[in-house]
């Protein structure tokens, strides 16, 4: 039965292979027809591309050239006209600013000199009137004091003595109250010192407790770190074993997987090679002609692109020159604006000085009026007081000696009483203050010593806290490394599972192939051997799956215990209390995880043994692969001639496609460059418009400042007129006062002399200021000459830039002529 079944199986396999060969023949015919249609369509597409690419390249080049040249020529003309307008406006603004500056300097010097003269004269007159008033007030005060001293009686002296006694009594009571308060403050300071000593002792006890607890935590951290290092070493050894197993599995997979598809690929290549060789010969001639035409078109396009690149570079250089010129104009405009700002600041300072002068003038006028009223009132009072004084002097000649003696005795008694009372108070206060200072010094010394001790304890606790933090960080790092090792181990386990699955699939496939070969060869012993090999391989695979499942379960248990250990470690880090119990539990957990890791290592050893057995079973498959490689080498020898010619054609087609792509890229880049130039021209136009608006604003600001200067000059003229009028009226008033006070001729002679001296000094000062103003005029003239030189240099630079722009214009005209010639040549071609 077995022989009959084997023969039937061989017949069925032969029929099956025949059907496969017929299917492959039909597929080959279909592939031949599809390849011919594809090659013909590709040839048509290449012809259409060659014709359209030449036309499009020529049209694109011509349109880009004409558009770029026309746009840039128009932009350059507009820029030149705007630059000339800006130069004209800049020169006008510089001249206007210079004229304004000269007028302002002249007005400032003239009005400053007049204001200073007026201020000097006003100050001199005010000083004289103040001196007269002080002299009059002094005389009046002396006379009034003499009258009051003469009219007071001995009752005033007695009341003064009673007031002094009352004041001495009140001062004694205040001193007693202050002494009582000082005692209270001393007692409070002593209580605070006792409280601070008590708090210091409490802090010392807490520091000792913290030191003891931190020492225990350090020992527990050290033990936990040793356990973690041991577990890391075991994890590293296991990871190395897993890496070795993974490497072996990957090598086996790489040896088995390519055998599946080699025969199919070689058969497909063998069947399609003849079809491609027949169709290639007809398409090769057409492709060569098309390639030659495309190469000629590409060379022309490259030449035109190179010329366009040079033109664009020249235009970029010209645009850079224009930008440089615009930057120069911007710097000149900023300088002009800065000069205008400086002049505006000087105008503001002049206005401030004018306001100050007006305020001083108004204040001086008010003060002069007050002095005049006081002088009139003083003269009236002085006349009445002098009459009363003469009457009193004549009536009190007999009481001078008695009043003098009483005053002397009273003064002596008061001095003695004051000195004695102050001495007693000073002695008692000095003693009390010295005692307080001694007490405070001793208290301060104790506080300083306690503070030093507290600082030392604080430093020590900070060091212990830093050590604890370092240990916590090390423990966290160790836990992170352990977790990473577990993740690597999980990845290795998953790789092992994938390798085992691949091996199972490969073994099943090879088992079926070998079983088919055995049926074809009609070998009963071979089939039995293959069946036994399959059974053994399946059993080993099942055993490996069981071992892997056990290892995964153990890994899950280990992960769970590791997570529990991490939670307990975090709790131990957060809370310092109960650290010893937590670390004891962690130690037990680590021992349990070590036991589990040892069991996992045994499971991994079993998996390694199973993989080595599977490797020994794969060796018979190498002979089958050798036969298939021989077939593949024969097919490659048959296809070598075809590959040479096909490779050359493909290289030529690829070179043509690369050249077309390069040409398209260069055309795209040129269009982008032209767009960038157009955008830059638009930016330059916008910048020129901005400069024009700034220049118009600067001119409007200069006009406004000129109007303000005129208004300031009018105000200064009005102020000077008012000042002159006031001075004339005041001088008339002073002359009237001088002529009306015949009785005080001797007293007024001195103020006249002072006034004359002040006028002489003012005249000399004014002459000196005139000389200084002449020096300032000479300095201003030198500055104006320097500005003129600067303007001339700017004019020279502008002329040179104009020449450069003319040269660029000439160059652009030449480029335009060359472009026209190129257009004509392209049109003729």
C-alpha positions, 0 to 999 in steps of 0.5 A: 500500500505504501508503494502504491501510495508513493507512486500515486503521489509521484504521478500527482506531483508530476501533473502538478509540475506540468501544469505549473510549467504551462502556466509559466509559459502563458505568463511568459507570453503575456509578459512579452506582449506587455513589454512590447507595448510598454517599450512602444509607448515609452518611445512615443513619450520620448519623441514627444518630450524631445520635441516639446522640451526644445520648444518650451526651453527656447520660449522660456529662455526668450521670455525670461530674458526679455522680461528681466531686461525690461523690468530692470532697465525701467527700475534703474531709470526710476532709481536714478531719477529718484536718487537725483531728486533726493540729492537735490532735496538733501542739498536744499535741506542742508542749506536751509539748516545752515541758514537757520543755524546762523540766524539762531546763533546771531539772535541768541548772542544778541538777546543773551547779551541784552538779557544778561545786562538787564539781569545784572542791573536788576540784581545790583539794584535789588542788592542795594535795596536789600542792604538799605532795608537790613540796615534800617531793620537793624536800627529799628530792632535795636531801638525797639529792644532798648525800649522793651528792656527799659519798660519791663519791671522787676516783676518780669524778672521774678516771673522768669525765676518762678518759671525756671524753678517750675521748669527744673521741677518738670525736668526732674520728673521727666528724668525719673520717668525715663529712668523707670522706663530704662529699668523696664527695657532692661528687664525685657531685654533680659527676658528676651535673652533667656528666651533666646537661650532656651530656643538655642538649647531646643535647636541643639537637641533637634540637631542631635536628633537629626544627626542620629536619624541621618546616620541611620539613613546613611547606613541603610542607603549604603546597604541598599546600594550594595544590593542594587550593584549585585543585582545589576551585575546579574542583570548584565550577565543575563543580558549578555546571554540574551544577546548571544541567543538573539545573535544566533537566532538572527543568523539562522533566520538569515540563512533560512529566509533567502531560500524561499524566494531564490528559485522563484526569482531565478525562474522569473528572470530566466523567462523574462530575459529573452523577451527583453532582449528581443524587444531591446534591439528595436527600441535601442536605435530609436533611443540613440537618435532621440538621445542625440537630439536631446543632448543637442537641445540640452547643450543649447539650453545650457549655453543660454542659461549660462548667459542668463546667469551672467546677466543676472549676476551683473544686475545683482551687482548693479542692485548692490551699488544702488543699495549702497547709494541708498544707504549713503543717502539714509546716513546723510538724512539721519545726520541732517535729522540729528543736526535739526534735533540738536538745533531744536534742543538749543532752541528749547534751552534758549526758550527756557533761559528766556522764561527764567529771565522773565520769571526773575524779572517779575520776581525782582519787580515784586521784590523791589515794590515790597522793598519800597513799601517796607522802606516807606513804612520803616522811615515812618516807624523810625521817626516815631520810635526815635521820638519815643526813645528820646523821651524815654532816655531823658526820663530814665537816666537815674535807673541805669545803674540799678537795672544793670546791677539787677541784670548782672545778679540775675544772670549770675544766679541763673547761670549757677542754677543751670550749671548745677542742675545740668551737672547732676542730671549729666552725671546720673544719665552717664552712669545709667547709660554706662550700665545699660551699655555694659549690659547690652554688650554682654547680651550681644556677646552671648547672642553672637556666640549662640548665633555662631553655634546655630550657624555651625549646626545649620551648616552641618545639617545642610551637609547631611541633607546634601549627602542624603540627597546624593544618596537618594539620587544614586538610588533613583539612578540604580532603580532606573538602570535596573528598569532599563535592564528589565526592558532590554531583557523583555526586548530580547525575550520578544526577539527570541520568540520571533526567532522561534516562530520564524524557525517553526515556520521554516521547519514546517516549510522545509519539512514539506519540501523534504517530504515532497523530495522524498516522495519524488525519489520514492525513498521510504527511509528518507521519508521516515527520517524526515518525519522523525526529524519533524516530530523531534523539531516540533517537540523541541519547539513545544519545549522551547515555547513552554520554557519561554512561557515560564521565563515570561511568567517569572519575568512578570513576577520579577517586574511586579516585585521590582515595582513593589520594591520601587514603591517601598524605596520611594516611601523610604525616600519621602519619609525619614522616619521608619527608614530602617524598617523600610530598608529591611523590607527592601533588602528582603525584596531584593533577595527574593528578586535575586532568587527569581533572577537565578531561576530566570538565568536557568530558564535562559540556559535551557533556551540556549540549549534548545537553540543549539539543537535546532541549529544542528537540525538545519545543517541538511538544508545547506545542500539544497541551498547549494544546488539552487545557488548553482542554478542561479549562477547558470542563469546569471551567466546566460544573462550577462551579455544582455545586462551589458547592452541593457546597462549602457542603454539605461545609463544613457537614458538616465544621463539624458533624464538627469540633464533634462532635470538639471536644465529644468532646475536651472530654469526654475532657479533663474525664474526665482532669481528674477523674481527675487530681483523684482521683489528687491526692486519693489523693496528699493522703490518702497525704501525710496518712497520712505526716504522721500516722506522722511525728507518732506517731514524733515522740511516741514519740521524745519519750517515749523522750527523757523516759525517757532524761532520767529515767535521766540524772537518777537517774545524776546523783543517784547521782553526787552522792551518791557525790561527797558521800560521797567528799568527807566521807571525804576530809575526815575523812582530811585532818582525821586527817592534820592532827591526827596531824602535830603536828611539821609544824604550821607547814608545814600552816598554809599549806595550810589557808589556801589551802584556806580561800581556795579554799573562799571562791572556790568559794562566790563562784563558786557564788553567781555561777553561781546568779545566772547561772542566774537570768538564764538562767531569765528568758531561758528564761521570755522564750523560753517566752512567745515560743513561746506567742505563736507558738502563739497565732499558729498557732492564729489561722492554724488558725482562719482556715484552718478558716473558709476550709474552712467557706466552701469546704464551703458553696460545695461545698454550693451547687454540689451544689444547683446540680448537683441542679437541673441534673440535674432540668432535664436529666431534665425536658428 
